Amino acid sequence: MIGLLGMVMLVVGDLSRSMHFYRDLIGLQVAAANERWIELDAGNIRLSLHAAGEDVGPNATAGCSLGIYVEDVERMTAALREKGAQVAREPFRDEFGSVFAVILDPDGYRIQLLEI
């Protein structure tokens, strides 16, 4: 039997820069870390940041994006912008009534902010 999905890994170009983004801007807590790997607690899943190396590198256009649920998309987008996050898509309501925005992490990975 397969268990719950427990971890998503992103290969990043600068581990320190990405830790600052996900820990200090987004607010995730560091669960484990070493010189090549940082694991962040995202509630029901872990986000792992892996330093780029000879065999792996960041690729934000490979079809990976993250979704983070927030109470107020407009307020969160504004707060993240103030902290230096790049906003790729301003908050909007889609045809199904969902409100979301898109920000980019330091390597260009897309993060959807989804209103709960």
Buried (B, 14 or more C-beta within 10 A) or exposed (E): EEEEEEEEBBBBBBBEEBBBBBBEBBEBEEEEBEEEEBBBEBEEBBBBBBBBEEEEEBBBEEEEEBEBEBEBBBEBBBEBBEEEBEBEBEBEEEEEEEBBBBBBBBBEBBBBBBBE
